[in-house]
Amino acid sequence: MMAGGALPDIVLQLHDVVVDKFGLEKGPLYFDKIMTMFPVVLLLLLASAVTSAVKGKVSASGSSSSDGKNSSSGAKKKPSVKKPVRGTRSGNKTKGSKKD
């Protein structure tokens, strides 16, 4: 082990803060949750950054196509209109109705 099995000071300080704030019963539980979720959040942020970078490169290379077959150069598309779903209740008050 690089540090000889010793945790970094920031981890020890975080543990102490969580235990002080939530007590001896729930503090270690919350500390475990924090230590589990931190790497997961980092991986999700990394995946999001990679996805954004790839989409940016793909859209940049797709918009500069030299064959002249760009989808925006053809006929204009009609804007799509969302139709309301029938049979659902919105829960909003209408004029004259009373909610109990």
DADA-V794186 format. One record per backbone hydrogen bond with DSSP energy under -1.0 kcal/mol. CO is the residue of the C=O (numbers start at 1). NH is the residue of the N-H. Records with the same first field share a line. If there is no record, write none. Layout:
BEGIN
CO->NH  NH
END
This chain:
BEGIN
8->12
9->13
10->14
11->15
12->16
13->17
14->18
15->19
16->20
17->21
18->22
19->23
23->27
26->30
27->31
28->32
29->33
30->34
31->35
32->36
33->37
34->38
37->41
38->42
39->43
40->44
41->45
42->46
43->47
44->48
45->49
46->50
47->51
48->52
49->53
50->54
51->55
52->56
53->57
54->58
55->59
56->60
57->61
58->62
59->63
70->73
94->97
END
